[in-house]
Amino acid sequence: MNVNAGSMTATYPQPSEDQADNSALLQSLSAAPAALEVSVNGHGPSPLALDRSNLYAPLSINSASVLILYGTVTGNSEMLASRLAKRLHLKGLTARVCDMAHCEPSILALVNYVLVIASTYGDGEPPEDAAPFWDAVVRGNDLDLSGVRFSVLALGNTTYDHFCKCGRDFDAALERHGAARFYPRVDCDADYDAVAAAWMDGVLGHFQRQSFAASA
Ligand SMILES: Cc1cc2nc3c(=O)[nH]c(=O)nc-3n(C[C@H](O)[C@H](O)[C@H](O)COP(=O)(O)O)c2cc1C
């Protein structure tokens, strides 16, 4: 397991907790690009996803919104994204699962937490469908993600020269755009199950600590 020496000790702004902040965020999400599509378990836009009132569950930890973004070719990242969403749901936290092939980069600025799960292909390239999103985030300069917290799970294979490069690119780019890494990036080799589960444990642990802190 490769764990990036990320900014585990950084301090982060607290997510908005009051209804006013929630309303503002919901309004901005209402104004989100029409191209925004949210898929649940990879079955395309769902009725639930289109009901923006569901972006917050009453029991959401700190009323934060969590976006799980995946980029995939053969479905591993999508399956892990779905698994993470289910684990978060069991903790009472609403998470949206979105294929970055169908997302506008501006969605990143509309949420409190971004969890990226992405594989690498070709000569260290992103999955083909995710390339426009990757390009905008990794090469672009017009995103302001201050206040956003993120963590990345990178899928790859050490037999390739550019191991997990797509995930590493996202990890560096999100930080460059001002987002705060709340849990270090984890890079997965071919046998990714245990390593991915450990990353999810870490992400869930963070949310649990946030929840306890908020209720203390
Ligand atoms: C044609 C091909 C090219 C790949 N290129 C890379 C690569 O450059 N770097 C890397 O780390 N992994 C590479 N991989 C491994 C995949 O990223 C890995 O199998 C991953 O689990 C696939 O996840 P996905 O199903 O979400 O797309 C490649 C796999 C294939 C089939």
PDBQT file of the ligand as one rigid body, heavy atoms in Angstrom, charges set to zero:
ROOT
HETATM    1  C1  LIG A 301      -4.768  -1.430 -21.235  1.00  0.00    +0.000 C 
HETATM    2  C2  LIG A 301      -4.501  -1.100 -19.801  1.00  0.00    +0.000 A 
HETATM    3  C3  LIG A 301      -3.622  -0.080 -19.493  1.00  0.00    +0.000 A 
HETATM    4  C4  LIG A 301      -3.325   0.221 -18.158  1.00  0.00    +0.000 A 
HETATM    5  N1  LIG A 301      -2.422   1.218 -17.890  1.00  0.00    +0.000 NA
HETATM    6  C5  LIG A 301      -2.097   1.463 -16.594  1.00  0.00    +0.000 A 
HETATM    7  C6  LIG A 301      -1.117   2.461 -16.277  1.00  0.00    +0.000 A 
HETATM    8  O1  LIG A 301      -0.554   3.139 -17.122  1.00  0.00    +0.000 OA
HETATM    9  N2  LIG A 301      -0.827   2.671 -14.962  1.00  0.00    +0.000 N 
HETATM   10  C7  LIG A 301      -1.418   1.963 -13.957  1.00  0.00    +0.000 A 
HETATM   11  O2  LIG A 301      -1.091   2.171 -12.805  1.00  0.00    +0.000 OA
HETATM   12  N3  LIG A 301      -2.363   1.007 -14.238  1.00  0.00    +0.000 NA
HETATM   13  C8  LIG A 301      -2.709   0.746 -15.513  1.00  0.00    +0.000 A 
HETATM   14  N4  LIG A 301      -3.666  -0.202 -15.801  1.00  0.00    +0.000 N 
HETATM   15  C9  LIG A 301      -4.303  -0.945 -14.695  1.00  0.00    +0.000 C 
HETATM   16  C10 LIG A 301      -5.707  -0.400 -14.339  1.00  0.00    +0.000 C 
HETATM   17  O3  LIG A 301      -5.650   0.943 -13.916  1.00  0.00    +0.000 OA
HETATM   18  C11 LIG A 301      -6.286  -1.267 -13.218  1.00  0.00    +0.000 C 
HETATM   19  O4  LIG A 301      -6.562  -2.554 -13.762  1.00  0.00    +0.000 OA
HETATM   20  C12 LIG A 301      -7.520  -0.725 -12.562  1.00  0.00    +0.000 C 
HETATM   21  O5  LIG A 301      -7.895  -1.537 -11.469  1.00  0.00    +0.000 OA
HETATM   22  C13 LIG A 301      -8.705  -0.602 -13.507  1.00  0.00    +0.000 C 
HETATM   23  O6  LIG A 301      -9.746   0.046 -12.830  1.00  0.00    +0.000 OA
HETATM   24  P1  LIG A 301     -11.139   0.380 -13.551  1.00  0.00    +0.000 P 
HETATM   25  O7  LIG A 301     -11.857  -0.932 -13.718  1.00  0.00    +0.000 OA
HETATM   26  O8  LIG A 301     -11.857   1.273 -12.590  1.00  0.00    +0.000 OA
HETATM   27  O9  LIG A 301     -10.862   1.046 -14.842  1.00  0.00    +0.000 OA
HETATM   28  C14 LIG A 301      -3.949  -0.518 -17.114  1.00  0.00    +0.000 A 
HETATM   29  C15 LIG A 301      -4.839  -1.552 -17.442  1.00  0.00    +0.000 A 
HETATM   30  C16 LIG A 301      -5.126  -1.837 -18.752  1.00  0.00    +0.000 A 
HETATM   31  C17 LIG A 301      -6.083  -2.960 -19.071  1.00  0.00    +0.000 C 
ENDROOT
TORSDOF 0
